[in-house]
Amino acid sequence: MSTLAPAPAATASGEREPPSPLAARLLPYGFAKAGQILIAHQHADGLEVWISERTTDAALAEVGRNFGALSVLRIPPTTSYRQSTRRTHARTVARRRWSAKWKAKSICRD
């Protein structure tokens, strides 16, 4: 049985408690990555499972079949490394273009 759980209790700094390394090892890495699923914590009444918007129903069902009761938490997406790299690259290119234009204008003035 799986239930959609509220966000776990936040720490004093307002951040979510990081996943337990021991709980995360319950799933093979390849399966967890492909299914976009993470067993974050083990509790007496079941497992706390974190999923993304890309988590497949089959992956969630397989974890439930193997481990029983699940408390499911959908983690909101964050900016990916690729997106942040693209933004940084775009800013760098824009600065270089502006700098080149500035140099060209200053040379023409002389």
C-alpha positions as CSV (number, residue, x, y, z in Angstrom):
1,M,0.0,0.0,0.0
2,S,1.4,3.4,-0.9
3,T,0.3,6.7,0.3
4,L,1.1,10.2,-0.8
5,A,2.8,11.8,2.2
6,P,3.3,15.4,3.2
7,A,6.8,16.8,3.1
8,P,9.0,15.3,5.8
9,A,9.7,17.5,8.8
10,A,12.2,20.2,8.0
11,T,15.4,20.7,10.0
12,A,16.1,23.8,12.0
13,S,17.5,25.5,8.9
14,G,14.3,24.7,6.9
15,E,15.9,22.1,4.7
16,R,14.6,18.5,4.2
17,E,16.5,15.8,6.0
18,P,18.9,14.2,3.6
19,P,18.3,10.6,2.5
20,S,19.7,7.8,4.5
21,P,22.7,6.1,2.7
22,L,21.6,2.8,4.2
23,A,18.1,3.1,2.9
24,A,19.2,4.3,-0.5
25,R,21.2,1.1,-0.9
26,L,18.1,-1.0,-0.8
27,L,17.6,-0.4,-4.6
28,P,20.1,-1.1,-7.3
29,Y,21.6,2.1,-8.7
30,G,20.6,1.4,-12.3
31,F,16.9,0.6,-11.3
32,A,16.7,3.7,-9.1
33,K,18.2,6.0,-11.8
34,A,16.1,4.6,-14.6
35,G,12.9,4.7,-12.6
36,Q,13.7,8.1,-11.0
37,I,13.0,6.7,-7.5
38,L,14.9,6.8,-4.2
39,I,14.2,5.1,-0.9
40,A,15.0,8.0,1.4
41,H,14.3,6.6,4.9
42,Q,13.3,3.4,6.7
43,H,10.5,3.7,9.3
44,A,8.8,1.2,11.5
45,D,5.6,1.5,9.4
46,G,7.3,1.3,6.0
47,L,9.6,3.1,3.7
48,E,9.7,6.8,2.7
49,V,10.2,6.9,-1.1
50,W,11.1,10.1,-3.0
51,I,9.9,10.3,-6.6
52,S,10.1,12.9,-9.4
53,E,7.6,13.9,-12.1
54,R,9.4,11.4,-14.3
55,T,9.0,8.4,-12.0
56,T,7.3,5.5,-13.8
57,D,4.3,3.8,-12.3
58,A,6.1,0.4,-12.9
59,A,9.1,1.4,-10.8
60,L,6.8,2.5,-7.9
61,A,4.8,-0.6,-8.1
62,E,7.9,-2.8,-8.1
63,V,9.3,-1.1,-5.0
64,G,5.9,-1.5,-3.3
65,R,5.7,-5.2,-4.3
66,N,9.2,-5.9,-2.8
67,F,9.0,-3.8,0.3
68,G,5.4,-3.4,1.3
69,A,4.0,-0.2,2.8
70,L,5.4,3.0,1.2
71,S,5.1,6.6,2.1
72,V,5.6,8.5,-1.3
73,L,6.9,12.0,-1.5
74,R,7.1,13.8,-4.9
75,I,10.2,16.0,-4.9
76,P,9.9,19.2,-6.9
77,P,12.3,19.6,-9.8
78,T,15.4,21.7,-9.4
79,T,17.6,23.4,-11.9
80,S,19.7,20.8,-13.6
81,Y,23.4,21.1,-14.1
82,R,22.8,21.3,-17.8
83,Q,20.4,24.2,-17.5
84,S,22.7,26.2,-15.2
85,T,25.7,25.5,-17.4
86,R,23.8,26.8,-20.4
87,R,22.9,30.0,-18.6
88,T,26.5,30.5,-17.5
89,H,27.7,29.9,-21.0
90,A,25.2,32.4,-22.4
91,R,26.2,35.1,-20.0
92,T,29.9,34.5,-20.8
93,V,29.2,34.8,-24.6
94,A,27.2,38.0,-24.1
95,R,30.0,39.6,-22.0
96,R,32.6,38.7,-24.7
97,R,30.4,40.2,-27.4
98,W,29.9,43.3,-25.4
99,S,33.6,43.6,-24.7
100,A,34.5,43.1,-28.3
101,K,32.1,45.8,-29.4
102,W,33.5,48.2,-26.8
103,K,37.0,47.5,-27.9
104,A,36.1,48.1,-31.6
105,K,34.3,51.4,-30.7
106,S,37.3,52.6,-28.7
107,I,39.7,51.7,-31.5
108,C,37.6,53.6,-34.1
109,R,37.5,56.7,-31.9
110,D,41.3,57.0,-31.8
